[in-house]
């Protein structure tokens, strides 16, 4: 699970879980990320904040990059 946090009004990934403030978690599996991006519900409940489709897509892209980097480290 990768933490998603609101820092200074901006939603971003927090893989080290060190940012303060409200946070939620997103499973890095492709299916889970696709569901997250396609969700019709605008509010990310644990963050108590709405997320636009563009914000969701940006987080998905960051998560994909993060996972690909960690996969390279395991080879």
Residue pairs with C-beta under 8 A, 6 or more apart in sequence:
1 25
1 26
1 27
1 28
2 13
2 14
2 15
2 25
2 26
2 27
2 28
2 63
2 66
3 13
3 14
3 15
3 17
3 19
3 23
3 24
3 25
4 11
4 12
4 13
4 14
4 23
4 24
4 25
4 26
4 44
4 47
4 59
5 11
5 12
5 13
5 14
5 19
5 20
5 21
5 22
5 23
5 24
5 47
6 21
6 22
6 23
6 47
6 49
7 14
7 19
7 20
7 21
11 44
11 47
11 49
11 51
11 55
11 59
12 19
12 59
12 62
13 59
13 62
13 63
13 66
14 23
15 66
17 23
22 46
22 47
22 48
22 49
23 46
23 47
24 44
24 45
24 46
24 47
25 46
26 32
26 33
26 36
26 59
26 63
27 33
28 63
28 66
28 67
33 60
33 63
33 64
34 60
36 56
36 59
36 60
37 53
37 56
37 57
37 60
39 56
42 50
42 51
42 52
43 49
43 50
43 51
44 50
44 51
51 59
